[in-house]
Amino acid sequence: GGAPWGAGGGGGVWPTKNPNPGPAHGGGGPAKLMLETGRHPGELKDMVCSPGGTTIQAVKVLEEKGLRAAVMDAMEACIEKSRSL
């Protein structure tokens, strides 16, 4: 629950006043690592997630909630918008 990221209101995962920038850096690192190593994202996930650990538990929830599909839909929306400009 809570407000979407960046929606203000303070109901989201991170506070809107003095938010911790750490989580924002998470998205770039994995993509850079994938490009630099040429390894499959699943292989990279296995390299950094301990079996039964906290990170793999978070990944499990993201997969259950459809993060992959949401990212793909967002990219398609971005492409369509850029074509209309």
N, C-alpha and C positions, 0 to 999 in steps of 0.2 A: 504494500500500500504506500500511501504518501504521494506527494506531488512529484511530477517528473523532474528529472535533473534540469536545473536551470530555470525552473518555473517560479522560483521565489517561494514565498509561503512557508518555507522551513520544514515542510512535511516529508522531504525526500530522505535519501540515505545519508547524505552529508549535509551539514549545516550550511545555510546560505551566508552567514556572517563568518568571515575568516575560515573558509573551507580549506581542508587539507588538499594540496595539489597532487599528492602522491598517486591516488587512483587514476588521475588523468594521464599519467605517464605509462600506464599499463598497456594501452592499446598499441603504441608505437613500437615498443620493444619486440614483441612477438613477430610482428610483420617484418621488421628489419632483420631479425634473426632468420626468419624463413627465407628471405631474399638473399641474405649473405651466405647461408649454408646450403640452400637448395633442398633442404629436408622437408618432408611432408609435415603439415601442421600436427597430425596425430602423433608422429614420432617426436616432435618437439614437446608436445603435451606430456607424453610418457617420460621424457627426460627431466621435466621440472616438477611433476606431480608425484608425491609419495603415495603408494597404495594406501587407501584408507585415511589419507591426510586431509587437511583443511582445504587446500587448493583444488584437489580433485572433487571434493564435496561441492565446492562452489561451481566448478565446471559442470558437474552433473545437473545442478539446478538450472544453470544457463541453458543446457541442452534440452532439459525437460520443458522449459518455458519458451523454447523456440527462438533462441538468440540468433542462430544461424539463418533462419528464415527471415527474421526481422532485419538483419543486416543486408541480406540479399534484396529484400523489398525496398529498403532505404536507398541502396545503390541504384536500383532501377528507377526510383522516383527522382533521384538526383540526375540521372542520365536524361530522363524525359524532360525535366525542367531545363536542363542546359540546352537541349535541342530547341526548346521553345523560346529561348532568349535571342 
